[in-house]
């Protein structure tokens, strides 16, 4: 998740009330709209991998297919807001949009997306089976159809300075626990001038502080909701995990932690200001890239655990086609190119193999050129994605899938509100118990809504 999910705008209740039959009035594959099948409107998040795609499209896709692509590139929050408005009303302004494994099952259930599984299966060049199984499953709706194709995928792991560990006489365990990480953070805090022990997101947002915090909650034995929708944010396990997280970042975390998200932690790690960073596997390419002060000095370990065997999250930015689109043949040509092995090869040749939008295809990790360029983190990334368990991320059954989120529409708003309380605790403005007492009341509203249905 720039990683991916900042203060994201969730699906509106009005949008969710739209029925499948209303959405189903739109055209199907093969239809052609006003602009003709030679023009596509693509709504896209402004992550670096997508910016690369935008630069390569005209010469390497349009020139070959004759299909012109008009991109609208927006920050994550703005993207989700515009996408939910356009797709829920089936206005058809955008043919294709960036969406994640959080939105895809819900958009599909509401009839806003055209199914892509059968189209992919009939396209042998695309090689659907090469897509990593956890990503395929996360983009599949209850009817068994895939409704989006991944552009890149990620999990989470622990990044650490191998050189500092060696100097300090520390060894990273093969499967670190959070207690071990806290001890190592204390050892390395101040090891060099202005050096902090670890960077953890503290910035408000359901995809900022809530993403890593939820993985800690899971492995400490907590959950947002029980299987029968009882809110659990003030439970002993949720409280213990949150207290641990807040204490760790306050004692040994980065400067300005309440405002630090993915980007800030990435910068701190690149600049050598922190000894460890727990976050998205997608950050590794930047750490090993040109301009990084720590390239070649970083080690990668599995997401720390407590009571579970693994705890990494699962996330993908993917492509979905609006069901109302009248350019769906062209839309599939674009998606099958942007998510293809061919495109990965293109990025490797033109921009460098460390910049490949990886984490989605098994073949990527068998490519000698990619492995040479990304050997420090390639296998660790694949292992993290493969071990992610969105249907069983903790120690108890869940009412909805998700590791760093709860896969229901209400979570975007709930997670953002809870994140503000947790971030306030990190800032020292309230205690963890006060933050979770307020958060429990917020979660209870969602709980009550599900119990009343």
N, C-alpha and C positions, 0 to 999 in steps of 0.2 A: 504494500500500500504505500505511494510516495509517502513517499510513498504514499501513497495514493490517497488516502481519505482524510481530508482536513475537516473543517466544520461543514460537513456535507449536508445538502438540502435533501430531505427524504421525499418519498412519494406523498403527495397530498391526499387527505382523506377523500376529497372530491374525486381525484383521479382514480383512486382505488375503487370507488363505487361504480366506475364504468363497467359494464358487463361485457362478457366475451362476445355476445351477439352483436353489440354495438360496434366493437372493434373489428368484427369479422366482415363488415361491409366493404372492406378495402380490397384492392386488386391483389392478385397472386403473382407468382413468378412468371416472368415472360412479358408482363405488361410494359408499356412504354408511355411515359408522361409527356408533359408539355415541352420540356427541354430535350426530349428525345433520349434514346438509350445511350447516347454518346456523352452525357453529362451527369455527374453524380454530385450530390451535396453531402459532405461528410462532416459530422460534428465530432470534434476530437479534443481530448484532454491535452494540456500543454506540457506533458512530460518530455524529457530529452529524447527518448526513443521515438516518440511521435513526431517531434520536430525533425529528426533525421528522415523519417518517412516522407514528410512533406517536401523536403529538399530533393528527394530521389524520385518522386512520382512522375513528374513531367517527362523526364528523359527516359525512364526505365519502365513506366507503365503506360502513360498516355501515348507515347511515341509508338509503342508496340500494338496497343489495342484500339487507339483512336478515342478512348474514353477520357474526357476531361474531368478532373476532380477539383471541385471547389471546397476548400477546407475552411471551417470555422473552428479556430483553436482557442480554447478558453481554460482558465483555471478550474480546478476540480469542482468547487462549489457552484460556480456559474454554469459549468457543463451540466451538472446534475439537475439544476433548476430548469435550464432550457430544455434538456432532454425529457424530463418528466412532463413538462407542459406540452411539448410537441407530440410525444408518443402517446400520452394518455388521451389526448384529443384526436389522435390519428390525423393530424393536420397535414402530414406528409411533407413538411418543409425540408426535413433531412431524410435522406435515403438510408444512411449508415451512421451509427454513433458508437463512440467508445462507451462501454459499460462493463461492469465487473460481475463477479460471481455473487455479489450481494443482490444486485438488481435483477439479473437475468431470470431466475426462476419466478420472481414476482411479476415481472413484465410479461413473461410467457403465459403465466396463469391468467392474466388479465387480457390476453389476446392482442398484445401490442407488437409482438415480434413475429416475423416470418420464420418458420422452422428451417434450420440449415443442415440438419443431420443427413437427410436423404440426399440432398444436393452434394454434400461432401463425400458420401459413400459412393456416389456415381462418378466421382472425379478421381480416378486412380492416381493422377499426378499429385493431388493434394495429400494423399496418404493419411486418412483420418486416424488409422490405428497407431500412427507414429506419435500422435498427441498423447502426452502423459495422462495416464488413467485418472489421477485425482482431479485434473483440470477438466477432462471430458465429463466426469461425473458432476462436478460443481456447476457446469453450464447446461446440464440436462434437467428438464422440467419433469413434473409428475407423470406426464404422458409418455416419458421415455425418449423424447426427441431432444436433440441438442439445438438450442436456440441462439448460440453465439459461438464464435471461434476465437481462441486466444491469440493475442498478439505477443504478449509475454506473460510469464508466470513467476511467482515468487513464494517463498516461505520466509521464515525468520531464523537467524542464527546469531551466535556471539562472535564478534570480530575483536581481535586483541593484538597488541603490539608484541610480536615475538622477540624483538631486540630488547625491549624493556623487561620482559619476563626473564630473559636470560641474565640480564644485568642484576635483576633483583633476586635471582636464585629461585624463581617460581616456575612451576610446570602446570600447563593447562591440562586438566583431566580430559580423558577421551569423551566422557559424558558428564560435564560439570553440573553440579547442583547449584541452586540459587544461594545457598549458604556459603558454598565455596567461592562463588563469584563475589559475594559481599566481602568476604575475608581478603580476597585478592585486590578488590577495589580499595580497601582500607590500606593495604600494603603499598599500593602504587600511587595513592593520593599524595601529591607533593613530592613524588620521587624525583621529578625534575621541576625546575621553576615553573610555576603556573600550570603544572600538570594536575589534572583531576583523574580520579580512579575509573570513572565510567560515565557514559552518556546514555540517558534514558529520556524518552519524550515526556515532556511535562505540559506541552501546549494543549489548550482545550480543543476538542474535536473528537467525534466518534472514531475517526481513523487516525487521530494523533495519539494522545496519551492513552485512550481506551484500548487501542490495538495491542500494544505490548502488555499493558496492565491486565487485559483479559486473559492473555496466555499465562501470566503469573497466577491469576485467580484459578484458572483451570487446573494447573499442576499442584496448587496448594489444596485442592479438594473443593473449591467453591464453584458456584455457577450463578448466572443472573436469575434463572428461573428453574424450578423443578419441572419434572415431566408434565405435571398437572398445573403448571403456570403459577406456582406460588413464588412470589418475589423473595430473593435471598441476599439482597445487598447488605443487610445488617447481620448476616449469619457469622458465626465465629470464623469460618474458613475464608469468606470474602473479606472480612475485617482484617484477619491476619495477613493475607496477601497484600491488601492495599497498604496496611501499615508498613509492611516490609518494603514495598516499592517506594513509598513516600520517604521513609527513613533513609533508604539507600541513596536516593537521588539528592536528598537534602544534605546528607553527611559527606558523600563522596562524588556527587554528580557535577555536571557542567555548570558554569556560571549562567545565570539567567534561565534556569531550568523551567520556570512556569511559562516562558515564552518560547521554549525550544521544542521544535518538532523534528521531522525527518531531515529537512534541509539543514537546519542548524547543527544537528548532531553529525551529519555528513561532513559539513565544513569543519567542525571541531576535530573530527577524526583525521581528515585530510591534512589539516594544519598541524597535527601533532599535539593538540591540546588535551586529549583524553587518551587513556591507556586501553580502554575497552569500550565497545559499543554493541548493545543488543538491539537489532533492528532487521529491516528487510534484506533478504539476500540480494536484491537488486542493487544495493549500495556498493557491493564488492567491486563491480566494474569500474566505478568512479574512483575507489580507493587505489586500484591498481593502474589507473589511467595516467596519461600524460598530465603533468602539472601537480600531481599528488605528491606531497612530501613524504608520504609513508608507503609508496609503491614498493612492493617486494619485502616489506617489513611486517605485514599483517598475516596473522593466522586466523583460521575459521573453525569454530567448534559448534556442535549442535546447540539448539536452544536449551538453556538451563532448565532443570526439572526439580521437582520435589517429590510428589507422590505418583506421578505418571511416568511412563517410559519415554515419552516425547512430548514436546509442547509447542513446536513451531506452528505458525499460522499458515493459511493458504489463501492466496489472492492472485487474481489475474485481471489484467486489462484486456478486454476482448472486443470483438466487433459484432454488433447486432444490426439486423435489417428491420426497419419499421414496416409493419404489415401493410401500411397505407402506401408505401413506396410503389411507384409505377415504373421503376427502373431496376427491377430486382435481378434480371439477368446480368446487367452491368454491375450491380452491387456484389453479386457473387464473384464475378471476375476480379473485382478489386480485393475482396476479402481473401479469395484463394491465392492471390498474389502476395498481399501484405503479410499473410500468416504462413507463407510457404517456405520450404527449404531453399528454394531459389532466392527468395528475398534475403534470407539469412546469409547466403553466399555473397550476395550483392553488398550487403553492409560490411561483411568481413573484408572484401576486396577494396571497397571505396573508403570506409571509415575506420577500419581496424576491427579485428575479431573480438576484442573486449567489449565493443559497442553493439554486438549482435543482440537483438531482443530475444533472449534465451528463456529457459525455464518452462518451455512448452512442448518441445519435441525430444524424444529419446535419441534420435539421430544426431542432434546437436552435440551430445556428449560422447559420440563416437567419431566426431569429426576431428582429425588430428590437428588441423590448423586452429580450431577453436580451443581444443584442449591445451595446446601449447601456449596460447595467449592467455587463457583463463585457468590454467592448471591449479593455481593457488586456491580457487574457490569453486571450480566447476563441479567436481564430484560432491562437495559439501552442499552445494545448492540442489543438485538432483536428489541427494539423499534426504534433504530437508523437505522437499516437495513430496517425495514418495512416501515419507513417513507421516505426513499430515493426516489428521483424522477428523474432518469436519463433522461427521455424524457421531463421533464418540471422543470428544476432546478432553474429557475430564474423568471423574470417578463415578459419575451417576448419569442416568438417561436424561436427555434434553428434549424440550418441546419443539425445537426447530434446529436445523443444521447451522453450523458456523463455529469458528474457533475464536477469532478476534472480534466477531460480531454475532448477534442473534439474528437469524435469517427471517425476520418479519419486518413489514414496512415501518412499524412504530419505533424500531430501534434507532433509526437515524436521528430522530428527535430526542428520544430518551438518552441515547449514548452521548449526544452533544451536551445535554443538560447535566448529566452526571459528570462528564468530563470537566465542566466548569467548577463543580464542587471539589473534585479531586485536585485540579490545578490550583485551586485556592488553598487547599491543604498543603500542597508542595510549596506554595508561597508563604506559608506560615500564618495565614489569615484565619484559619480555623483548624480544629483537630480533625483527625481522620474519622473519629466516631461521629462528630458533628456533620462532616461531609456525607457520611454514609447514612446517617439518620434522615437527612433531607433526600438523599438518593433513593432510599427505600420507599419513601412516600411517592416519588415519581414513578418508580417501578411498579408500585402497587396499583397505580392508575391503569397501566398496561395489563397487569394481572387481572384486575377487575373486569376490564373490557373483554378479555378472553373467556373468563368464567361466565360472563353474561350471555355469551353467544350460544 
